[in-house]
Amino acid sequence: MGELNLGKAEWRKATASGDNGQCVEVATNLPNVVAVRDSKNPTGPALIFTRDEWAAFLHGAAHGEFDI
């Protein structure tokens, strides 16, 4: 995948998450990938997914695949 510059990431979180600082943030503006991080640790590590992996996750979440 090569070197990925997260400095260009435009992080966003769900509007329903509020301002308590305990959110997952997502950056979808990076070429060919989606980055995910913990808002409590914005300078910490980010998880990187291909767009296909992210789409599969969203599909699974929307269809109850991960319900406990």
CHARMM-style PDB file with segment names, atoms N, HN, CA, C and O in Angstrom:
ATOM      1  N   MET     1       0.830  -1.191   0.000  1.00  0.00      PROA
ATOM      2  CA  MET     1       0.000   0.000   0.000  1.00  0.00      PROA
ATOM      3  C   MET     1       0.869   1.248   0.000  1.00  0.00      PROA
ATOM      4  O   MET     1       0.407   2.310  -0.415  1.00  0.00      PROA
ATOM      5  N   GLY     2       2.110   1.150   0.452  1.00  0.00      PROA
ATOM      6  HN  GLY     2       2.485   0.287   0.790  1.00  0.00      PROA
ATOM      7  CA  GLY     2       2.999   2.298   0.461  1.00  0.00      PROA
ATOM      8  C   GLY     2       2.762   3.193   1.661  1.00  0.00      PROA
ATOM      9  O   GLY     2       1.976   2.877   2.554  1.00  0.00      PROA
ATOM     10  N   GLU     3       3.462   4.320   1.659  1.00  0.00      PROA
ATOM     11  HN  GLU     3       4.100   4.577   0.933  1.00  0.00      PROA
ATOM     12  CA  GLU     3       3.366   5.297   2.742  1.00  0.00      PROA
ATOM     13  C   GLU     3       2.047   6.049   2.671  1.00  0.00      PROA
ATOM     14  O   GLU     3       1.666   6.544   1.611  1.00  0.00      PROA
ATOM     15  N   LEU     4       1.361   6.133   3.781  1.00  0.00      PROA
ATOM     16  HN  LEU     4       1.671   5.731   4.643  1.00  0.00      PROA
ATOM     17  CA  LEU     4       0.078   6.823   3.839  1.00  0.00      PROA
ATOM     18  C   LEU     4       0.223   8.042   4.730  1.00  0.00      PROA
ATOM     19  O   LEU     4       0.658   7.920   5.875  1.00  0.00      PROA
ATOM     20  N   ASN     5      -0.134   9.215   4.226  1.00  0.00      PROA
ATOM     21  HN  ASN     5      -0.487   9.314   3.295  1.00  0.00      PROA
ATOM     22  CA  ASN     5      -0.029  10.450   4.972  1.00  0.00      PROA
ATOM     23  C   ASN     5      -1.365  10.759   5.640  1.00  0.00      PROA
ATOM     24  O   ASN     5      -2.279  11.268   4.991  1.00  0.00      PROA
ATOM     25  N   LEU     6      -1.486  10.457   6.926  1.00  0.00      PROA
ATOM     26  HN  LEU     6      -0.743  10.044   7.453  1.00  0.00      PROA
ATOM     27  CA  LEU     6      -2.720  10.738   7.645  1.00  0.00      PROA
ATOM     28  C   LEU     6      -2.868  12.221   7.987  1.00  0.00      PROA
ATOM     29  O   LEU     6      -3.917  12.644   8.472  1.00  0.00      PROA
ATOM     30  N   GLY     7      -1.825  13.006   7.737  1.00  0.00      PROA
ATOM     31  HN  GLY     7      -0.973  12.662   7.343  1.00  0.00      PROA
ATOM     32  CA  GLY     7      -1.918  14.446   7.962  1.00  0.00      PROA
ATOM     33  C   GLY     7      -2.941  15.107   7.051  1.00  0.00      PROA
ATOM     34  O   GLY     7      -3.415  16.206   7.340  1.00  0.00      PROA
ATOM     35  N   LYS     8      -3.279  14.449   5.961  1.00  0.00      PROA
ATOM     36  HN  LYS     8      -2.893  13.557   5.726  1.00  0.00      PROA
ATOM     37  CA  LYS     8      -4.275  14.981   5.028  1.00  0.00      PROA
ATOM     38  C   LYS     8      -5.681  14.439   5.312  1.00  0.00      PROA
ATOM     39  O   LYS     8      -6.640  14.785   4.622  1.00  0.00      PROA
ATOM     40  N   ALA     9      -5.790  13.592   6.327  1.00  0.00      PROA
ATOM     41  HN  ALA     9      -5.011  13.310   6.887  1.00  0.00      PROA
ATOM     42  CA  ALA     9      -7.081  12.996   6.653  1.00  0.00      PROA
ATOM     43  C   ALA     9      -8.048  14.058   7.169  1.00  0.00      PROA
ATOM     44  O   ALA     9      -7.680  14.913   7.974  1.00  0.00      PROA
ATOM     45  N   GLU    10      -9.274  13.989   6.698  1.00  0.00      PROA
ATOM     46  HN  GLU    10      -9.573  13.294   6.044  1.00  0.00      PROA
ATOM     47  CA  GLU    10     -10.351  14.848   7.192  1.00  0.00      PROA
ATOM     48  C   GLU    10     -11.245  13.970   8.064  1.00  0.00      PROA
ATOM     49  O   GLU    10     -12.118  13.260   7.565  1.00  0.00      PROA
ATOM     50  N   TRP    11     -11.012  14.032   9.367  1.00  0.00      PROA
ATOM     51  HN  TRP    11     -10.303  14.609   9.772  1.00  0.00      PROA
ATOM     52  CA  TRP    11     -11.683  13.162  10.321  1.00  0.00      PROA
ATOM     53  C   TRP    11     -13.086  13.676  10.609  1.00  0.00      PROA
ATOM     54  O   TRP    11     -13.319  14.880  10.710  1.00  0.00      PROA
ATOM     55  N   ARG    12     -14.020  12.727  10.738  1.00  0.00      PROA
ATOM     56  HN  ARG    12     -13.830  11.749  10.655  1.00  0.00      PROA
ATOM     57  CA  ARG    12     -15.400  13.084  11.099  1.00  0.00      PROA
ATOM     58  C   ARG    12     -15.964  11.990  11.994  1.00  0.00      PROA
ATOM     59  O   ARG    12     -15.484  10.857  12.001  1.00  0.00      PROA
ATOM     60  N   LYS    13     -16.987  12.356  12.741  1.00  0.00      PROA
ATOM     61  HN  LYS    13     -17.377  13.277  12.735  1.00  0.00      PROA
ATOM     62  CA  LYS    13     -17.665  11.389  13.600  1.00  0.00      PROA
ATOM     63  C   LYS    13     -19.158  11.565  13.425  1.00  0.00      PROA
ATOM     64  O   LYS    13     -19.606  12.553  12.843  1.00  0.00      PROA
ATOM     65  N   ALA    14     -19.922  10.627  13.918  1.00  0.00      PROA
ATOM     66  HN  ALA    14     -19.558   9.824  14.391  1.00  0.00      PROA
ATOM     67  CA  ALA    14     -21.373  10.703  13.811  1.00  0.00      PROA
ATOM     68  C   ALA    14     -21.883  11.929  14.561  1.00  0.00      PROA
ATOM     69  O   ALA    14     -21.406  12.232  15.655  1.00  0.00      PROA
ATOM     70  N   THR    15     -22.838  12.625  13.986  1.00  0.00      PROA
ATOM     71  HN  THR    15     -23.225  12.379  13.098  1.00  0.00      PROA
ATOM     72  CA  THR    15     -23.386  13.808  14.637  1.00  0.00      PROA
ATOM     73  C   THR    15     -24.089  13.455  15.940  1.00  0.00      PROA
ATOM     74  O   THR    15     -24.193  14.300  16.829  1.00  0.00      PROA
ATOM     75  N   ALA    16     -24.568  12.233  16.069  1.00  0.00      PROA
ATOM     76  HN  ALA    16     -24.483  11.547  15.347  1.00  0.00      PROA
ATOM     77  CA  ALA    16     -25.260  11.808  17.289  1.00  0.00      PROA
ATOM     78  C   ALA    16     -24.302  11.449  18.416  1.00  0.00      PROA
ATOM     79  O   ALA    16     -24.748  11.150  19.523  1.00  0.00      PROA
ATOM     80  N   SER    17     -23.012  11.471  18.166  1.00  0.00      PROA
ATOM     81  HN  SER    17     -22.649  11.714  17.267  1.00  0.00      PROA
ATOM     82  CA  SER    17     -22.063  11.011  19.178  1.00  0.00      PROA
ATOM     83  C   SER    17     -21.783  12.038  20.264  1.00  0.00      PROA
ATOM     84  O   SER    17     -21.235  11.673  21.305  1.00  0.00      PROA
ATOM     85  N   GLY    18     -22.132  13.293  20.072  1.00  0.00      PROA
ATOM     86  HN  GLY    18     -22.577  13.590  19.227  1.00  0.00      PROA
ATOM     87  CA  GLY    18     -21.916  14.313  21.100  1.00  0.00      PROA
ATOM     88  C   GLY    18     -20.468  14.734  21.217  1.00  0.00      PROA
ATOM     89  O   GLY    18     -19.650  14.448  20.342  1.00  0.00      PROA
ATOM     90  N   ASP    19     -20.158  15.420  22.312  1.00  0.00      PROA
ATOM     91  HN  ASP    19     -20.823  15.653  23.022  1.00  0.00      PROA
ATOM     92  CA  ASP    19     -18.813  15.969  22.521  1.00  0.00      PROA
ATOM     93  C   ASP    19     -18.108  15.371  23.726  1.00  0.00      PROA
ATOM     94  O   ASP    19     -17.286  16.040  24.352  1.00  0.00      PROA
ATOM     95  N   ASN    20     -18.412  14.132  24.062  1.00  0.00      PROA
ATOM     96  HN  ASN    20     -19.080  13.588  23.554  1.00  0.00      PROA
ATOM     97  CA  ASN    20     -17.797  13.533  25.245  1.00  0.00      PROA
ATOM     98  C   ASN    20     -16.398  12.979  24.980  1.00  0.00      PROA
ATOM     99  O   ASN    20     -15.750  12.502  25.911  1.00  0.00      PROA
ATOM    100  N   GLY    21     -15.918  13.026  23.745  1.00  0.00      PROA
ATOM    101  HN  GLY    21     -16.445  13.413  22.989  1.00  0.00      PROA
ATOM    102  CA  GLY    21     -14.564  12.587  23.424  1.00  0.00      PROA
ATOM    103  C   GLY    21     -14.380  11.089  23.371  1.00  0.00      PROA
ATOM    104  O   GLY    21     -13.244  10.615  23.345  1.00  0.00      PROA
ATOM    105  N   GLN    22     -15.449  10.336  23.356  1.00  0.00      PROA
ATOM    106  HN  GLN    22     -16.371  10.721  23.377  1.00  0.00      PROA
ATOM    107  CA  GLN    22     -15.345   8.879  23.309  1.00  0.00      PROA
ATOM    108  C   GLN    22     -16.020   8.365  22.051  1.00  0.00      PROA
ATOM    109  O   GLN    22     -17.046   7.688  22.110  1.00  0.00      PROA
ATOM    110  N   CYS    23     -15.431   8.696  20.916  1.00  0.00      PROA
ATOM    111  HN  CYS    23     -14.597   9.246  20.867  1.00  0.00      PROA
ATOM    112  CA  CYS    23     -16.052   8.386  19.627  1.00  0.00      PROA
ATOM    113  C   CYS    23     -15.046   7.721  18.697  1.00  0.00      PROA
ATOM    114  O   CYS    23     -13.835   7.760  18.914  1.00  0.00      PROA
ATOM    115  N   VAL    24     -15.583   7.127  17.684  1.00  0.00      PROA
ATOM    116  HN  VAL    24     -16.567   7.095  17.509  1.00  0.00      PROA
ATOM    117  CA  VAL    24     -14.772   6.635  16.582  1.00  0.00      PROA
ATOM    118  C   VAL    24     -14.841   7.695  15.495  1.00  0.00      PROA
ATOM    119  O   VAL    24     -15.922   8.178  15.157  1.00  0.00      PROA
ATOM    120  N   GLU    25     -13.694   8.051  14.953  1.00  0.00      PROA
ATOM    121  HN  GLU    25     -12.816   7.658  15.227  1.00  0.00      PROA
ATOM    122  CA  GLU    25     -13.631   9.015  13.859  1.00  0.00      PROA
ATOM    123  C   GLU    25     -13.197   8.290  12.594  1.00  0.00      PROA
ATOM    124  O   GLU    25     -12.401   7.352  12.635  1.00  0.00      PROA
ATOM    125  N   VAL    26     -13.736   8.746  11.473  1.00  0.00      PROA
ATOM    126  HN  VAL    26     -14.383   9.508  11.440  1.00  0.00      PROA
ATOM    127  CA  VAL    26     -13.470   8.106  10.187  1.00  0.00      PROA
ATOM    128  C   VAL    26     -13.004   9.155   9.192  1.00  0.00      PROA
ATOM    129  O   VAL    26     -13.540  10.262   9.156  1.00  0.00      PROA
ATOM    130  N   ALA    27     -12.016   8.815   8.392  1.00  0.00      PROA
ATOM    131  HN  ALA    27     -11.580   7.915   8.421  1.00  0.00      PROA
ATOM    132  CA  ALA    27     -11.556   9.669   7.292  1.00  0.00      PROA
ATOM    133  C   ALA    27     -11.753   8.904   5.985  1.00  0.00      PROA
ATOM    134  O   ALA    27     -11.158   7.846   5.779  1.00  0.00      PROA
ATOM    135  N   THR    28     -12.583   9.444   5.116  1.00  0.00      PROA
ATOM    136  HN  THR    28     -13.067  10.303   5.284  1.00  0.00      PROA
ATOM    137  CA  THR    28     -12.864   8.791   3.839  1.00  0.00      PROA
ATOM    138  C   THR    28     -12.290   9.559   2.655  1.00  0.00      PROA
ATOM    139  O   THR    28     -12.537   9.191   1.507  1.00  0.00      PROA
ATOM    140  N   ASN    29     -11.533  10.611   2.913  1.00  0.00      PROA
ATOM    141  HN  ASN    29     -11.332  10.909   3.846  1.00  0.00      PROA
ATOM    142  CA  ASN    29     -11.008  11.435   1.828  1.00  0.00      PROA
ATOM    143  C   ASN    29      -9.633  10.996   1.323  1.00  0.00      PROA
ATOM    144  O   ASN    29      -9.079  11.632   0.426  1.00  0.00      PROA
ATOM    145  N   LEU    30      -9.084   9.939   1.874  1.00  0.00      PROA
ATOM    146  HN  LEU    30      -9.534   9.423   2.602  1.00  0.00      PROA
ATOM    147  CA  LEU    30      -7.756   9.481   1.469  1.00  0.00      PROA
ATOM    148  C   LEU    30      -7.856   8.570   0.247  1.00  0.00      PROA
ATOM    149  O   LEU    30      -8.854   7.868   0.083  1.00  0.00      PROA
ATOM    150  N   PRO    31      -6.844   8.571  -0.605  1.00  0.00      PROA
ATOM    151  CA  PRO    31      -6.910   7.757  -1.822  1.00  0.00      PROA
ATOM    152  C   PRO    31      -6.957   6.262  -1.520  1.00  0.00      PROA
ATOM    153  O   PRO    31      -6.049   5.720  -0.890  1.00  0.00      PROA
ATOM    154  N   ASN    32      -8.016   5.604  -1.971  1.00  0.00      PROA
ATOM    155  HN  ASN    32      -8.754   6.045  -2.483  1.00  0.00      PROA
ATOM    156  CA  ASN    32      -8.150   4.141  -1.948  1.00  0.00      PROA
ATOM    157  C   ASN    32      -8.317   3.503  -0.577  1.00  0.00      PROA
ATOM    158  O   ASN    32      -8.409   2.278  -0.495  1.00  0.00      PROA
ATOM    159  N   VAL    33      -8.360   4.274   0.498  1.00  0.00      PROA
ATOM    160  HN  VAL    33      -8.285   5.269   0.432  1.00  0.00      PROA
ATOM    161  CA  VAL    33      -8.479   3.694   1.835  1.00  0.00      PROA
ATOM    162  C   VAL    33      -9.464   4.489   2.686  1.00  0.00      PROA
ATOM    163  O   VAL    33      -9.839   5.616   2.362  1.00  0.00      PROA
ATOM    164  N   VAL    34      -9.867   3.858   3.785  1.00  0.00      PROA
ATOM    165  HN  VAL    34      -9.563   2.943   4.049  1.00  0.00      PROA
ATOM    166  CA  VAL    34     -10.654   4.507   4.826  1.00  0.00      PROA
ATOM    167  C   VAL    34      -9.869   4.329   6.126  1.00  0.00      PROA
ATOM    168  O   VAL    34      -9.460   3.217   6.457  1.00  0.00      PROA
ATOM    169  N   ALA    35      -9.659   5.417   6.857  1.00  0.00      PROA
ATOM    170  HN  ALA    35      -9.991   6.321   6.587  1.00  0.00      PROA
ATOM    171  CA  ALA    35      -8.927   5.366   8.118  1.00  0.00      PROA
ATOM    172  C   ALA    35      -9.911   5.540   9.273  1.00  0.00      PROA
ATOM    173  O   ALA    35     -10.876   6.298   9.173  1.00  0.00      PROA
ATOM    174  N   VAL    36      -9.653   4.828  10.367  1.00  0.00      PROA
ATOM    175  HN  VAL    36      -8.869   4.212  10.448  1.00  0.00      PROA
ATOM    176  CA  VAL    36     -10.518   4.870  11.546  1.00  0.00      PROA
ATOM    177  C   VAL    36      -9.623   5.056  12.767  1.00  0.00      PROA
ATOM    178  O   VAL    36      -8.586   4.404  12.889  1.00  0.00      PROA
ATOM    179  N   ARG    37     -10.031   5.956  13.678  1.00  0.00      PROA
ATOM    180  HN  ARG    37     -10.874   6.486  13.579  1.00  0.00      PROA
ATOM    181  CA  ARG    37      -9.243   6.176  14.895  1.00  0.00      PROA
ATOM    182  C   ARG    37     -10.162   6.429  16.086  1.00  0.00      PROA
ATOM    183  O   ARG    37     -11.363   6.654  15.930  1.00  0.00      PROA
ATOM    184  N   ASP    38      -9.579   6.387  17.260  1.00  0.00      PROA
ATOM    185  HN  ASP    38      -8.604   6.204  17.386  1.00  0.00      PROA
ATOM    186  CA  ASP    38     -10.258   6.667  18.517  1.00  0.00      PROA
ATOM    187  C   ASP    38     -10.118   8.159  18.800  1.00  0.00      PROA
ATOM    188  O   ASP    38      -9.001   8.675  18.838  1.00  0.00      PROA
ATOM    189  N   SER    39     -11.227   8.854  18.999  1.00  0.00      PROA
ATOM    190  HN  SER    39     -12.134   8.434  18.969  1.00  0.00      PROA
ATOM    191  CA  SER    39     -11.160  10.304  19.222  1.00  0.00      PROA
ATOM    192  C   SER    39     -10.454  10.660  20.525  1.00  0.00      PROA
ATOM    193  O   SER    39      -9.979  11.786  20.672  1.00  0.00      PROA
ATOM    194  N   LYS    40     -10.374   9.733  21.473  1.00  0.00      PROA
ATOM    195  HN  LYS    40     -10.760   8.818  21.354  1.00  0.00      PROA
ATOM    196  CA  LYS    40      -9.661  10.002  22.720  1.00  0.00      PROA
ATOM    197  C   LYS    40      -8.151  10.075  22.506  1.00  0.00      PROA
ATOM    198  O   LYS    40      -7.428  10.623  23.337  1.00  0.00      PROA
ATOM    199  N   ASN    41      -7.682   9.524  21.395  1.00  0.00      PROA
ATOM    200  HN  ASN    41      -8.270   9.079  20.720  1.00  0.00      PROA
ATOM    201  CA  ASN    41      -6.251   9.476  21.117  1.00  0.00      PROA
ATOM    202  C   ASN    41      -5.999   9.860  19.659  1.00  0.00      PROA
ATOM    203  O   ASN    41      -5.595   9.015  18.861  1.00  0.00      PROA
ATOM    204  N   PRO    42      -6.233  11.127  19.305  1.00  0.00      PROA
ATOM    205  CA  PRO    42      -6.129  11.524  17.895  1.00  0.00      PROA
ATOM    206  C   PRO    42      -4.734  11.424  17.296  1.00  0.00      PROA
ATOM    207  O   PRO    42      -4.599  11.384  16.074  1.00  0.00      PROA
ATOM    208  N   THR    43      -3.702  11.382  18.116  1.00  0.00      PROA
ATOM    209  HN  THR    43      -3.812  11.414  19.110  1.00  0.00      PROA
ATOM    210  CA  THR    43      -2.344  11.221  17.579  1.00  0.00      PROA
ATOM    211  C   THR    43      -1.878   9.771  17.638  1.00  0.00      PROA
ATOM    212  O   THR    43      -0.754   9.458  17.243  1.00  0.00      PROA
ATOM    213  N   GLY    44      -2.741   8.892  18.130  1.00  0.00      PROA
ATOM    214  HN  GLY    44      -3.653   9.147  18.451  1.00  0.00      PROA
ATOM    215  CA  GLY    44      -2.404   7.471  18.224  1.00  0.00      PROA
ATOM    216  C   GLY    44      -2.592   6.768  16.900  1.00  0.00      PROA
ATOM    217  O   GLY    44      -2.780   7.407  15.864  1.00  0.00      PROA
ATOM    218  N   PRO    45      -2.540   5.458  16.940  1.00  0.00      PROA
ATOM    219  CA  PRO    45      -2.639   4.679  15.709  1.00  0.00      PROA
ATOM    220  C   PRO    45      -4.034   4.751  15.091  1.00  0.00      PROA
ATOM    221  O   PRO    45      -5.028   4.982  15.780  1.00  0.00      PROA
ATOM    222  N   ALA    46      -4.080   4.552  13.801  1.00  0.00      PROA
ATOM    223  HN  ALA    46      -3.273   4.364  13.241  1.00  0.00      PROA
ATOM    224  CA  ALA    46      -5.341   4.475  13.062  1.00  0.00      PROA
ATOM    225  C   ALA    46      -5.412   3.119  12.377  1.00  0.00      PROA
ATOM    226  O   ALA    46      -4.393   2.561  11.969  1.00  0.00      PROA
ATOM    227  N   LEU    47      -6.611   2.602  12.257  1.00  0.00      PROA
ATOM    228  HN  LEU    47      -7.439   3.055  12.588  1.00  0.00      PROA
ATOM    229  CA  LEU    47      -6.825   1.388  11.482  1.00  0.00      PROA
ATOM    230  C   LEU    47      -7.076   1.788  10.042  1.00  0.00      PROA
ATOM    231  O   LEU    47      -7.810   2.743   9.785  1.00  0.00      PROA
ATOM    232  N   ILE    48      -6.487   1.083   9.111  1.00  0.00      PROA
ATOM    233  HN  ILE    48      -5.891   0.308   9.320  1.00  0.00      PROA
ATOM    234  CA  ILE    48      -6.605   1.403   7.692  1.00  0.00      PROA
ATOM    235  C   ILE    48      -7.294   0.245   6.980  1.00  0.00      PROA
ATOM    236  O   ILE    48      -6.883  -0.908   7.107  1.00  0.00      PROA
ATOM    237  N   PHE    49      -8.338   0.563   6.236  1.00  0.00      PROA
ATOM    238  HN  PHE    49      -8.672   1.500   6.133  1.00  0.00      PROA
ATOM    239  CA  PHE    49      -9.103  -0.435   5.495  1.00  0.00      PROA
ATOM    240  C   PHE    49      -9.173  -0.045   4.025  1.00  0.00      PROA
ATOM    241  O   PHE    49      -9.164   1.138   3.686  1.00  0.00      PROA
ATOM    242  N   THR    50      -9.243  -1.040   3.165  1.00  0.00      PROA
ATOM    243  HN  THR    50      -9.251  -2.001   3.441  1.00  0.00      PROA
ATOM    244  CA  THR    50      -9.531  -0.729   1.763  1.00  0.00      PROA
ATOM    245  C   THR    50     -10.987  -0.279   1.692  1.00  0.00      PROA
ATOM    246  O   THR    50     -11.760  -0.524   2.619  1.00  0.00      PROA
ATOM    247  N   ARG    51     -11.355   0.362   0.622  1.00  0.00      PROA
ATOM    248  HN  ARG    51     -10.727   0.560  -0.130  1.00  0.00      PROA
ATOM    249  CA  ARG    51     -12.752   0.792   0.467  1.00  0.00      PROA
ATOM    250  C   ARG    51     -13.693  -0.409   0.420  1.00  0.00      PROA
ATOM    251  O   ARG    51     -14.809  -0.338   0.934  1.00  0.00      PROA
ATOM    252  N   ASP    52     -13.256  -1.511  -0.190  1.00  0.00      PROA
ATOM    253  HN  ASP    52     -12.349  -1.570  -0.607  1.00  0.00      PROA
ATOM    254  CA  ASP    52     -14.083  -2.723  -0.228  1.00  0.00      PROA
ATOM    255  C   ASP    52     -14.270  -3.311   1.167  1.00  0.00      PROA
ATOM    256  O   ASP    52     -15.372  -3.738   1.511  1.00  0.00      PROA
ATOM    257  N   GLU    53     -13.218  -3.340   1.968  1.00  0.00      PROA
ATOM    258  HN  GLU    53     -12.322  -2.994   1.689  1.00  0.00      PROA
ATOM    259  CA  GLU    53     -13.338  -3.828   3.342  1.00  0.00      PROA
ATOM    260  C   GLU    53     -14.303  -2.968   4.148  1.00  0.00      PROA
ATOM    261  O   GLU    53     -15.129  -3.490   4.897  1.00  0.00      PROA
ATOM    262  N   TRP    54     -14.198  -1.652   3.997  1.00  0.00      PROA
ATOM    263  HN  TRP    54     -13.527  -1.228   3.390  1.00  0.00      PROA
ATOM    264  CA  TRP    54     -15.074  -0.736   4.725  1.00  0.00      PROA
ATOM    265  C   TRP    54     -16.528  -0.916   4.284  1.00  0.00      PROA
ATOM    266  O   TRP    54     -17.435  -0.926   5.116  1.00  0.00      PROA
ATOM    267  N   ALA    55     -16.745  -1.057   2.992  1.00  0.00      PROA
ATOM    268  HN  ALA    55     -16.008  -1.050   2.316  1.00  0.00      PROA
ATOM    269  CA  ALA    55     -18.104  -1.267   2.482  1.00  0.00      PROA
ATOM    270  C   ALA    55     -18.682  -2.573   3.034  1.00  0.00      PROA
ATOM    271  O   ALA    55     -19.861  -2.625   3.383  1.00  0.00      PROA
ATOM    272  N   ALA    56     -17.868  -3.622   3.115  1.00  0.00      PROA
ATOM    273  HN  ALA    56     -16.910  -3.579   2.831  1.00  0.00      PROA
ATOM    274  CA  ALA    56     -18.334  -4.893   3.662  1.00  0.00      PROA
ATOM    275  C   ALA    56     -18.685  -4.749   5.139  1.00  0.00      PROA
ATOM    276  O   ALA    56     -19.681  -5.311   5.595  1.00  0.00      PROA
ATOM    277  N   PHE    57     -17.884  -4.007   5.886  1.00  0.00      PROA
ATOM    278  HN  PHE    57     -17.075  -3.551   5.516  1.00  0.00      PROA
ATOM    279  CA  PHE    57     -18.184  -3.762   7.296  1.00  0.00      PROA
ATOM    280  C   PHE    57     -19.502  -3.004   7.446  1.00  0.00      PROA
ATOM    281  O   PHE    57     -20.356  -3.398   8.240  1.00  0.00      PROA
ATOM    282  N   LEU    58     -19.672  -1.925   6.692  1.00  0.00      PROA
ATOM    283  HN  LEU    58     -18.979  -1.605   6.046  1.00  0.00      PROA
ATOM    284  CA  LEU    58     -20.908  -1.137   6.779  1.00  0.00      PROA
ATOM    285  C   LEU    58     -22.125  -1.980   6.410  1.00  0.00      PROA
ATOM    286  O   LEU    58     -23.173  -1.878   7.048  1.00  0.00      PROA
ATOM    287  N   HSD    59     -21.986  -2.805   5.389  1.00  0.00      PROA
ATOM    288  HN  HSD    59     -21.135  -2.889   4.871  1.00  0.00      PROA
ATOM    289  CA  HSD    59     -23.086  -3.692   4.983  1.00  0.00      PROA
ATOM    290  C   HSD    59     -23.434  -4.657   6.117  1.00  0.00      PROA
ATOM    291  O   HSD    59     -24.606  -4.838   6.449  1.00  0.00      PROA
ATOM    292  N   GLY    60     -22.422  -5.266   6.700  1.00  0.00      PROA
ATOM    293  HN  GLY    60     -21.471  -5.119   6.430  1.00  0.00      PROA
ATOM    294  CA  GLY    60     -22.649  -6.187   7.797  1.00  0.00      PROA
ATOM    295  C   GLY    60     -23.287  -5.518   9.002  1.00  0.00      PROA
ATOM    296  O   GLY    60     -24.186  -6.083   9.624  1.00  0.00      PROA
ATOM    297  N   ALA    61     -22.825  -4.310   9.336  1.00  0.00      PROA
ATOM    298  HN  ALA    61     -22.094  -3.851   8.831  1.00  0.00      PROA
ATOM    299  CA  ALA    61     -23.409  -3.578  10.454  1.00  0.00      PROA
ATOM    300  C   ALA    61     -24.870  -3.222  10.188  1.00  0.00      PROA
ATOM    301  O   ALA    61     -25.713  -3.331  11.079  1.00  0.00      PROA
ATOM    302  N   ALA    62     -25.160  -2.804   8.982  1.00  0.00      PROA
ATOM    303  HN  ALA    62     -24.475  -2.716   8.259  1.00  0.00      PROA
ATOM    304  CA  ALA    62     -26.535  -2.418   8.626  1.00  0.00      PROA
ATOM    305  C   ALA    62     -27.487  -3.608   8.595  1.00  0.00      PROA
ATOM    306  O   ALA    62     -28.695  -3.438   8.758  1.00  0.00      PROA
ATOM    307  N   HSD    63     -26.958  -4.800   8.388  1.00  0.00      PROA
ATOM    308  HN  HSD    63     -25.976  -4.938   8.255  1.00  0.00      PROA
ATOM    309  CA  HSD    63     -27.789  -5.986   8.274  1.00  0.00      PROA
ATOM    310  C   HSD    63     -27.705  -6.919   9.482  1.00  0.00      PROA
ATOM    311  O   HSD    63     -28.056  -8.095   9.393  1.00  0.00      PROA
ATOM    312  N   GLY    64     -27.232  -6.379  10.618  1.00  0.00      PROA
ATOM    313  HN  GLY    64     -26.946  -5.424  10.690  1.00  0.00      PROA
ATOM    314  CA  GLY    64     -27.238  -7.139  11.869  1.00  0.00      PROA
ATOM    315  C   GLY    64     -26.215  -8.238  11.984  1.00  0.00      PROA
ATOM    316  O   GLY    64     -26.335  -9.094  12.860  1.00  0.00      PROA
ATOM    317  N   GLU    65     -25.218  -8.242  11.134  1.00  0.00      PROA
ATOM    318  HN  GLU    65     -25.121  -7.546  10.423  1.00  0.00      PROA
ATOM    319  CA  GLU    65     -24.211  -9.301  11.159  1.00  0.00      PROA
ATOM    320  C   GLU    65     -23.419  -9.315  12.460  1.00  0.00      PROA
ATOM    321  O   GLU    65     -22.905 -10.360  12.859  1.00  0.00      PROA
ATOM    322  N   PHE    66     -23.314  -8.171  13.121  1.00  0.00      PROA
ATOM    323  HN  PHE    66     -23.731  -7.322  12.797  1.00  0.00      PROA
ATOM    324  CA  PHE    66     -22.480  -8.068  14.319  1.00  0.00      PROA
ATOM    325  C   PHE    66     -23.310  -7.940  15.589  1.00  0.00      PROA
ATOM    326  O   PHE    66     -22.746  -7.719  16.661  1.00  0.00      PROA
ATOM    327  N   ASP    67     -24.622  -8.071  15.505  1.00  0.00      PROA
ATOM    328  HN  ASP    67     -25.080  -8.251  14.634  1.00  0.00      PROA
ATOM    329  CA  ASP    67     -25.467  -7.982  16.694  1.00  0.00      PROA
ATOM    330  C   ASP    67     -25.166  -9.132  17.630  1.00  0.00      PROA
ATOM    331  O   ASP    67     -24.934 -10.263  17.204  1.00  0.00      PROA
ATOM    332  N   ILE    68     -25.175  -8.822  18.903  1.00  0.00      PROA
ATOM    333  HN  ILE    68     -25.363  -7.903  19.249  1.00  0.00      PROA
ATOM    334  CA  ILE    68     -24.899  -9.846  19.915  1.00  0.00      PROA
ATOM    335  C   ILE    68     -26.218 -10.317  20.510  1.00  0.00      PROA
ATOM    336  OT1 ILE    68     -26.226 -11.182  21.386  1.00  0.00      PROA
TER     337      ILE     68
END
